[in-house]
């Protein structure tokens, strides 16, 4: 099994939920086939385990070769069965076990005055208040459902003082280009459309100066504060003295046009020379990108009103390159160094952060109630390995766009701001006494006082986390008891509730109430079976969750020991799993008659794993620096993949390739990613879903009368739109006509004929040779 030490390293939480899709008309047979193929992908699972039947004891778990754990999506609107939680009040009134502090749930044994905890089997007494409450089923949701979401009371002063207005600040890099600023303007105009009335919005710019905009008057006014160039410099003036915070934060509903006008005045520092703005000090400092100090001062500026004006503020930081000026500046020269000539591992040199500045700043942001989202639009080395902590540790997200030409930044901004989110979250996963949580993975930080308690700064309905399990002792789940394994996920969170509109009597006008905050407690309790033999264990495998746990482990291994070590661990895991499977099924033989069954022919639930491991080894996440993998892109993928829901991660690692006879007729719902699959298929149209990229490919032999691109009202377009709607990032859509346009992008995804260790060009190697190599390694392992 992979053994990776627990790390406090976190990653951004970008995950995916189900979107209800209502067809305009009854679905055709082709649509039904397509929907069935995508059904598993579209469904959102609140809790998913690597195995539905848990291993019976440590020996069975070790001998299986499988990771043992779960992924959880705590703010998902539905559970793993598609059921919504039972909502109610009185979250503070649920009985709790006096031994383990688990919550009462439907799996607890109950008598008239007492109940037995389903987690630790402790006998607890009911209070008279609880007995009275349970006498009415309407007032005790915990007795009716194992998935509940209950309101918690707020402290009286907290409820009165907190106005809870949503606060958003855009911080824009002016040491950039006209194209960058045009894209940023488009993104912020989209963001303004997504913001709810009553939100407050602030506009700031940074270069060697920090600019604050007051857009509440008839003409936008900007106040500039010079940023010192020294790495330990501080501002000579407080931002509050330069511009009062409430002049900076403007109501969106009344100032939207003025914000748009202010955006139109933005110019890059490179254009200042020759316009009167590039004289003296400006000219000397022209081009500086003082991102670090700009963020530090903005966070302090906003933090003064945390708990009064807002419960959570969000800063959108738009970057066009690495910070190179003042505190937090980064040395980008390390990217150009020749590590190979010195015998050094480039990944080990480029994956760690070069300064703790941004990790420390994220901790300050958390205390100030500020969440930072970073949008990097650049193809130059920006050292996201250092910058990522400011976003992911403060509850934000990290986005990377290599070009302004086909960037989906405006769409991503709109999607991000249109979906609900929770903040100030506390999460605890409890287990029954036979086992315990081991490593935990995701975008959170551990509680400094309580074990196995995680804090999540900001969490949307897509955010997913993972845990793996260990047995407490060698007994495991005893065969002599009827008690089954139990998990309980408790998730306490805060949401901002928009104001309601009330008609004003006699005036025909409406008035709006204030934003309010609500504290809620969501509890999900699950019971799992126990596998008493390898058939039961292997038949209960969820390969998508196995992939999720593996990705978390190899990311941590890559960060700690380098990409080569991550690749070796992944390869060795598949060898061990295959060997253990062949030991368990001693009569198993592959379809080729090999002594080693590397295709898991006796167990359908395992058959996807070799392809997924091969695809993961071919993914830029685990390819080498010398193959041309940009270190910033690798960091972006680490942040993206470590937060994805299992079905979404499956799509990102091994894309879905479908074929169409016409734009309105599905031919085949799934092909392997190989040229052979294309050649043997007579279909003229292929649709490839690689999660971040969608490709429609017309083969060179396609009938020229087929409409190209596909019409907007056809089945293929409806499928594309459905896929785009269900994602929280906007996939790039590409149309390619084979034989007339460059098809290299599409062909790069046909990985099964590519060498797992090579450049990616098609050759005699590929997936078949990979299986042969695994077979040889298994023989060595089993000697």
Secondary structure, 3 states (H helix, E strand, C coil): CCCCCCCCCCCCCCCCCCCCCCCCCCCCHHHHHHHHHHHHHHCCCCEEECECEEECCHHHHHHHCCCCEEEECCCCCCCCCCCCCEEECCHHHCCECCCCCCECCCCCEECCCEEECCCCCCEEECCHHHHHHHCCHHHCHHHCCCEEEEEECCCHHHHHHCCCCCEEEEEEECCCCHHHHHHHHHHHHHHHHHCCCCCEEEEEEECCEEEEEECCCCCCEEEEEECCCCCCCCCCCCHHHHCCHHHHCEEHHHHHHHHHHHHHCCCCHHHCCCCCCCCHHHHHHCCCCCHHHHHHHHHHHHHCCECCCECCEEEEEEECCCCCCCCCCCCHHHHHCCCHHHCCCHHHHHCCCCCCHHHHHHHHHHHCCEEEEEEEECCCCCCHHHHHHHHHCCCCCEEEECCCCCCCHHHHHHHHHHCCEEEEEEEEEEECCCEEEEEEECCCEECCCCCCEEEEEEEECCCCEEEEEEECCCCCCCCCCCCCCEEEEEEEEEEEECCCEEECCCCCCEEECCCEEEEEEEEEEEECEEECCHHHHHHCECHHHHHHHHHHHHHHHHHHHCHHHHHHHHHHHHHHHHHHHHHHCCCCCCCCCCCCCCCCCCCHHHCCHHHHHHHHHHCHHHCCHHHCCCHHHHHHHHHHHCCCCHHHHHHHHCCEEEEEEECCEEEEEEECCCHHHHHHCCCCEEEEECCCEEEEEECCCCCCCCCCCCCCCCHHHHHHHHHHHCCCCCCEEEEEECCCCCCHHHHHCCHHHECCCCCCCECCCCHHHHHHHHHHHHHHHHC
